[in-house]
């Protein structure tokens, strides 16, 4: 459990991670409303890539990050099977997952 003061979340992004590599991403909320039109800023992409190299709950998963004013942080890590793609390039994500599943472990 984490106890903290609530923060306003300005935007949220989903990252698809396969074998510690970011293979796709998408915005999914902005200003408290669904949004898949916004671009994902480099600061969020860099943080997601760094986090994926440091720790992964699974070989294939989703990582959600959020912008809260002057900082970007982790919202949650999700299982891949139940995660929505939003506006990520689905073909690229599925090709990476497929290649991973078919590769010798």
MARMITOR-338077 format. One record per atom (N, C-alpha, C): residue number from 1; residue in one letter; atom name; x, y, z. Coordinates in nm, 4 decimals, padded with zeros to 6 digits, m for minus. Atoms other than C-alpha are relative to their C-alpha. Layout:
! MARMITOR-338077
NUM,a,CA,X,Y,Z
...
***
This chain:
! MARMITOR-338077
1,x,N,00.0832,m00.1157,00.0000
1,x,CA,00.0000,00.0000,00.0000
1,x,C,00.0887,00.1233,00.0000
2,x,N,m00.0697,m00.1281,00.0035
2,x,CA,00.1180,00.3509,m00.0803
2,x,C,m00.0987,00.1070,00.0460
3,x,N,00.0829,m00.1107,m00.0456
3,x,CA,m00.0203,00.6511,00.1041
3,x,C,00.0630,00.1285,m00.0506
4,x,N,m00.0513,m00.1241,00.0582
4,x,CA,00.0157,00.9811,m00.0807
4,x,C,m00.1163,00.0942,m00.0271
5,x,N,00.1011,m00.0985,00.0359
5,x,CA,m00.1704,01.2968,m00.1635
5,x,C,m00.0399,m00.0199,m00.1460
6,x,N,00.0418,00.0143,00.1401
6,x,CA,m00.3796,01.2812,m00.4810
6,x,C,00.0604,00.1095,m00.0874
7,x,N,m00.0541,m00.0943,00.0987
7,x,CA,m00.2403,01.4482,m00.7924
7,x,C,m00.0919,00.0031,m00.1214
8,x,N,00.0711,m00.0071,00.1275
8,x,CA,m00.4073,01.5697,m01.1086
8,x,C,00.0846,m00.0661,m00.1070
9,x,N,m00.0693,00.0663,00.1098
9,x,CA,m00.3131,01.3457,m01.3982
9,x,C,m00.0399,00.0699,m00.1286
10,x,N,00.0271,m00.0754,00.1219
10,x,CA,m00.2801,01.5407,m01.7190
10,x,C,m00.0098,m00.0891,m00.1232
11,x,N,00.0031,00.0919,00.1143
11,x,CA,m00.2099,01.2551,m01.9625
11,x,C,00.0509,m00.1359,00.0444
12,x,N,m00.0450,00.1365,m00.0292
12,x,CA,m00.1610,00.8776,m01.9590
12,x,C,00.0333,m00.0705,m00.1311
13,x,N,m00.0464,00.0728,00.1178
13,x,CA,00.0214,00.6501,m02.2011
13,x,C,00.0208,m00.1465,00.0331
14,x,N,m00.0232,00.1440,m00.0141
14,x,CA,00.0420,00.2734,m02.2529
14,x,C,00.1172,m00.0395,m00.0874
15,x,N,m00.1169,00.0526,00.0701
15,x,CA,00.3660,00.1024,m02.3526
15,x,C,m00.0091,m00.1520,m00.0035
16,x,N,m00.0015,00.1449,00.0167
16,x,CA,00.3870,m00.2516,m02.4877
16,x,C,00.1455,m00.0456,00.0065
17,x,N,m00.1368,00.0446,m00.0246
17,x,CA,00.6974,m00.4326,m02.3654
17,x,C,00.0107,m00.1481,m00.0356
18,x,N,m00.0280,00.1386,00.0359
18,x,CA,00.8343,m00.7519,m02.5196
18,x,C,00.1480,m00.0237,00.0226
19,x,N,m00.1385,00.0360,m00.0302
19,x,CA,01.1510,m00.9043,m02.3770
19,x,C,00.0840,00.1244,00.0330
20,x,N,m00.0654,m00.1205,m00.0520
20,x,CA,01.2436,m00.5725,m02.2065
20,x,C,00.0172,00.1120,m00.1040
21,x,N,m00.0083,m00.1025,00.1041
21,x,CA,01.1989,m00.3675,m02.5274
21,x,C,m00.1387,00.0600,m00.0245
22,x,N,00.1254,m00.0671,00.0330
22,x,CA,00.9286,m00.1089,m02.5977
22,x,C,m00.0278,m00.0236,m00.1487
23,x,N,00.0323,00.0319,00.1395
23,x,CA,00.7552,m00.2288,m02.9157
23,x,C,m00.1214,00.0789,m00.0509
24,x,N,00.1129,m00.0825,00.0402
24,x,CA,00.4607,00.0122,m02.9213
24,x,C,m00.0469,00.0855,00.1157
25,x,N,00.0529,m00.0862,m00.1057
25,x,CA,00.2907,00.2922,m02.7334
25,x,C,m00.1130,00.0853,m00.0553
26,x,N,00.1126,m00.0842,00.0383
26,x,CA,m00.0138,00.5149,m02.7334
26,x,C,m00.0450,00.0829,00.1187
27,x,N,00.0708,m00.0764,m00.1023
27,x,CA,m00.1761,00.7943,m02.5400
27,x,C,m00.1380,m00.0635,00.0159
28,x,N,00.1365,00.0484,m00.0157
28,x,CA,m00.5054,00.6831,m02.3848
28,x,C,m00.0886,00.0902,00.0861
29,x,N,00.0798,m00.0967,m00.0742
29,x,CA,m00.6166,00.9690,m02.1560
29,x,C,00.0701,00.1348,m00.0009
30,x,N,m00.0527,m00.1363,m00.0112
30,x,CA,m00.5745,01.3453,m02.1518
30,x,C,m00.1093,00.0848,00.0645
31,x,N,00.0965,m00.0845,m00.0689
31,x,CA,m00.7417,01.5858,m01.9136
31,x,C,m00.1163,m00.0767,00.0587
32,x,N,00.1054,00.0809,m00.0604
32,x,CA,m00.9397,01.3023,m01.7539
32,x,C,m00.0971,m00.0625,m00.0976
33,x,N,00.0887,00.0559,00.1025
33,x,CA,m01.0995,01.1997,m02.0838
33,x,C,00.0772,m00.0954,m00.0911
34,x,N,m00.0675,00.0885,00.0957
34,x,CA,m01.0243,00.9175,m02.3269
34,x,C,00.0608,00.0799,m00.1146
35,x,N,m00.0683,m00.0689,00.1089
35,x,CA,m00.7750,01.0282,m02.5906
35,x,C,00.1022,m00.0932,m00.0619
36,x,N,m00.1036,00.0777,00.0694
36,x,CA,m00.5749,00.8442,m02.8503
36,x,C,00.0610,00.0829,m00.1118
37,x,N,m00.0504,m00.0884,00.1047
37,x,CA,m00.4882,01.1455,m03.0644
37,x,C,00.1355,00.0605,00.0313
38,x,N,m00.1233,m00.0673,m00.0381
38,x,CA,m00.1952,01.2840,m02.8670
38,x,C,00.1229,m00.0854,m00.0237
39,x,N,m00.1260,00.0729,00.0159
39,x,CA,00.1645,01.1927,m02.9254
39,x,C,00.0564,m00.0331,00.1376
40,x,N,m00.0653,00.0402,m00.1248
40,x,CA,00.3726,01.0215,m02.6590
40,x,C,00.1326,00.0749,00.0063
41,x,N,m00.1229,m00.0801,m00.0068
41,x,CA,00.6489,01.2556,m02.5400
41,x,C,00.1241,m00.0861,00.0235
42,x,N,m00.1256,00.0741,m00.0131
42,x,CA,01.0116,01.1463,m02.5502
42,x,C,00.0368,m00.0277,00.1444
43,x,N,m00.0332,00.0225,m00.1409
43,x,CA,01.0469,01.1862,m02.1733
43,x,C,m00.0713,m00.1259,00.0511
44,x,N,00.0735,00.1194,m00.0407
44,x,CA,00.7788,00.9170,m02.1249
44,x,C,00.0567,m00.1243,m00.0677
45,x,N,m00.0592,00.1135,00.0721
45,x,CA,00.9295,00.6894,m02.3924
45,x,C,00.1329,m00.0390,00.0637
46,x,N,m00.1304,00.0285,m00.0624
46,x,CA,01.2749,00.7204,m02.2364
46,x,C,m00.0161,m00.0646,00.1369
47,x,N,00.0224,00.0581,m00.1323
47,x,CA,01.1418,00.6472,m01.8870
47,x,C,m00.0505,m00.1431,m00.0121
48,x,N,00.0531,00.1348,00.0188
48,x,CA,00.9436,00.3443,m02.0066
48,x,C,00.1106,m00.0965,m00.0432
49,x,N,m00.1103,00.0854,00.0465
49,x,CA,01.2498,00.2061,m02.1878
49,x,C,00.0972,m00.0294,00.1141
50,x,N,m00.0899,00.0188,m00.1137
50,x,CA,01.4682,00.2579,m01.8802
50,x,C,m00.0604,m00.0959,00.1025
51,x,N,00.0663,00.0873,m00.0966
51,x,CA,01.2144,00.0925,m01.6505
51,x,C,m00.0081,m00.1434,m00.0502
52,x,N,00.0091,00.1349,00.0568
52,x,CA,01.1686,m00.2038,m01.8858
52,x,C,00.1337,m00.0734,00.0093
53,x,N,m00.1313,00.0627,m00.0144
53,x,CA,01.5434,m00.2679,m01.8730
53,x,C,00.0314,m00.0366,00.1448
54,x,N,m00.0296,00.0220,m00.1426
54,x,CA,01.5509,m00.2490,m01.4921
54,x,C,m00.0842,m00.1097,00.0632
55,x,N,00.0919,00.0940,m00.0643
55,x,CA,01.2456,m00.4608,m01.4020
55,x,C,m00.1152,m00.0305,m00.0925
56,x,N,00.1154,00.0407,00.0788
56,x,CA,00.9789,m00.6582,m01.5812
56,x,C,m00.0763,m00.1070,00.0761
57,x,N,00.0786,00.1019,m00.0693
57,x,CA,00.6926,m00.8515,m01.4223
57,x,C,m00.0230,m00.1251,m00.0849
58,x,N,00.0187,00.1106,00.0938
58,x,CA,00.6723,m01.0740,m01.7323
58,x,C,00.0800,00.0319,m00.1255
59,x,N,m00.0726,m00.0245,00.1246
59,x,CA,00.8383,m01.1154,m02.0706
59,x,C,m00.0803,00.0850,m00.0981
60,x,N,00.0898,m00.0797,00.0841
60,x,CA,00.5363,m00.9584,m02.2427
60,x,C,m00.1029,00.0644,00.0930
61,x,N,00.0942,m00.0704,m00.0876
61,x,CA,00.3318,m00.6924,m02.0612
61,x,C,m00.0201,00.1429,m00.0485
62,x,N,00.0243,m00.1408,00.0287
62,x,CA,00.2004,m00.3367,m02.0703
62,x,C,00.0388,00.0824,00.1217
63,x,N,m00.0400,m00.0925,m00.1046
63,x,CA,00.3323,m00.0452,m01.8703
63,x,C,m00.0703,00.1325,m00.0256
64,x,N,00.0709,m00.1271,00.0128
64,x,CA,00.1169,00.2618,m01.8098
64,x,C,00.0727,00.1078,00.0794
65,x,N,m00.0639,m00.1158,m00.0638
65,x,CA,00.2785,00.5978,m01.7323
65,x,C,m00.0954,00.1185,m00.0071
66,x,N,00.0843,m00.1192,m00.0019
66,x,CA,00.1200,00.9323,m01.6476
66,x,C,00.0832,00.1247,00.0239
67,x,N,m00.0594,m00.1323,m00.0209
67,x,CA,00.2100,01.3002,m01.6529
67,x,C,m00.0833,00.0726,00.1048
68,x,N,00.0678,m00.0750,m00.1053
68,x,CA,00.1258,01.4899,m01.3370
68,x,C,00.0764,00.1289,00.0236
69,x,N,m00.0656,m00.1293,m00.0141
69,x,CA,00.2462,01.8438,m01.3875
69,x,C,00.1455,m00.0045,m00.0390
70,x,N,m00.1432,m00.0060,00.0286
70,x,CA,00.6224,01.8433,m01.3560
70,x,C,00.0688,m00.1356,00.0059
71,x,N,m00.0652,00.1316,m00.0045
71,x,CA,00.6798,01.4683,m01.3413
71,x,C,m00.0809,m00.1059,m00.0731
72,x,N,00.0603,00.1160,00.0654
72,x,CA,00.6108,01.1461,m01.5282
72,x,C,00.0309,m00.1200,00.0876
73,x,N,m00.0207,00.1155,m00.0867
73,x,CA,00.5614,00.8277,m01.3280
73,x,C,m00.0854,m00.1180,m00.0406
74,x,N,00.0699,00.1253,00.0281
74,x,CA,00.4285,00.4731,m01.3293
74,x,C,m00.1396,00.0026,00.0611
75,x,N,00.1353,00.0205,m00.0491
75,x,CA,00.0556,00.4145,m01.2985
75,x,C,m00.0146,m00.1465,00.0389
76,x,N,00.0098,00.1436,m00.0267
76,x,CA,00.0658,00.0347,m01.3260
76,x,C,00.0633,m00.0800,m00.1125
77,x,N,m00.0414,00.0981,00.1002
77,x,CA,00.1963,m00.2699,m01.5078
77,x,C,m00.1188,m00.0946,m00.0185
78,x,N,00.1171,00.0825,00.0324
78,x,CA,m00.0715,m00.4781,m01.6830
78,x,C,00.0404,m00.1233,m00.0790
79,x,N,m00.0226,00.1160,00.0857
79,x,CA,m00.0915,m00.8214,m01.8383
79,x,C,m00.0324,00.0394,m00.1440
80,x,N,00.0198,m00.0311,00.1416
80,x,CA,m00.0723,m00.8059,m02.2166
80,x,C,m00.1368,m00.0479,m00.0482
81,x,N,00.1209,00.0636,00.0524
81,x,CA,m00.3722,m01.0350,m02.2736
81,x,C,m00.1264,00.0812,00.0200
82,x,N,00.1222,m00.0743,m00.0297
82,x,CA,m00.6263,m00.7955,m02.1213
82,x,C,00.0154,00.1502,m00.0242
83,x,N,m00.0267,m00.1424,00.0192
83,x,CA,m00.4830,m00.4628,m02.2383
83,x,C,m00.0448,00.0475,m00.1377
84,x,N,00.0472,m00.0612,00.1247
84,x,CA,m00.6334,m00.2382,m02.5017
84,x,C,00.1178,00.0646,m00.0744
85,x,N,m00.1078,m00.0556,00.0823
85,x,CA,m00.4128,m00.1195,m02.7899
85,x,C,m00.0095,00.1515,m00.0184
86,x,N,00.0234,m00.1423,00.0267
86,x,CA,m00.5644,00.2294,m02.8204
86,x,C,00.0510,00.0321,m00.1401
87,x,N,m00.0449,m00.0336,00.1358
87,x,CA,m00.3791,00.3915,m03.1133
87,x,C,00.1423,m00.0487,m00.0282
88,x,N,m00.1311,00.0604,00.0295
88,x,CA,m00.0583,00.1856,m03.0924
88,x,C,m00.0081,m00.0711,m00.1348
89,x,N,m00.0041,00.0704,00.1282
89,x,CA,00.0509,00.0274,m03.4196
89,x,C,m00.0128,m00.1496,00.0307
90,x,N,00.0324,00.1365,m00.0423
90,x,CA,m00.1161,m00.3079,m03.3610
90,x,C,00.0861,m00.1031,m00.0715
91,x,N,m00.0783,00.0975,00.0761
91,x,CA,00.0668,m00.4926,m03.6380
91,x,C,00.1424,m00.0116,00.0557
92,x,N,m00.1360,00.0023,m00.0539
92,x,CA,00.4062,m00.3937,m03.4960
92,x,C,00.0047,m00.0719,00.1351
93,x,N,00.0047,00.0631,m00.1319
93,x,CA,00.3095,m00.4995,m03.1426
93,x,C,m00.0200,m00.1511,m00.0148
94,x,N,00.0292,00.1429,00.0155
94,x,CA,00.1641,m00.8338,m03.2544
94,x,C,00.1139,m00.0749,m00.0687
95,x,N,m00.1167,00.0648,00.0620
95,x,CA,00.4638,m00.9096,m03.4784
95,x,C,00.1093,m00.0244,00.1040
96,x,N,m00.1024,00.0158,m00.1038
96,x,CA,00.6964,m00.8538,m03.1816
96,x,C,m00.0381,m00.1099,00.0984
97,x,N,00.0465,00.1059,m00.0917
97,x,CA,00.4854,m01.0735,m02.9524
97,x,C,00.0117,m00.1352,m00.0678
98,x,N,m00.0076,00.1250,00.0741
98,x,CA,00.4603,m01.3436,m03.2184
98,x,C,00.1436,m00.0479,m00.0143
99,x,N,m00.1413,00.0371,00.0155
99,x,CA,00.8359,m01.3388,m03.2835
99,x,C,00.0570,m00.0487,00.1330
100,x,N,m00.0486,00.0420,m00.1309
100,x,CA,00.9029,m01.3665,m02.9113
100,x,C,m00.0521,m00.1399,00.0353
101,x,N,00.0599,00.1283,m00.0338
101,x,CA,00.6608,m01.6564,m02.8649
101,x,C,00.0608,m00.1126,m00.0829
102,x,N,m00.0561,00.1023,00.0880
102,x,CA,00.8079,m01.8447,m03.1625
102,x,C,00.1514,m00.0186,00.0144
103,x,N,m00.1462,00.0108,m00.0145
103,x,CA,01.1713,m01.7833,m03.0638
103,x,C,00.0362,m00.1038,00.1045
104,x,N,m00.0457,00.0954,m00.1018
104,x,CA,01.3681,m02.0489,m02.8779
104,x,C,00.0324,00.0739,00.1293
105,x,N,m00.0220,m00.0640,m00.1293
105,x,CA,01.3721,m01.9577,m02.5121
105,x,C,00.1248,m00.0543,00.0611
***
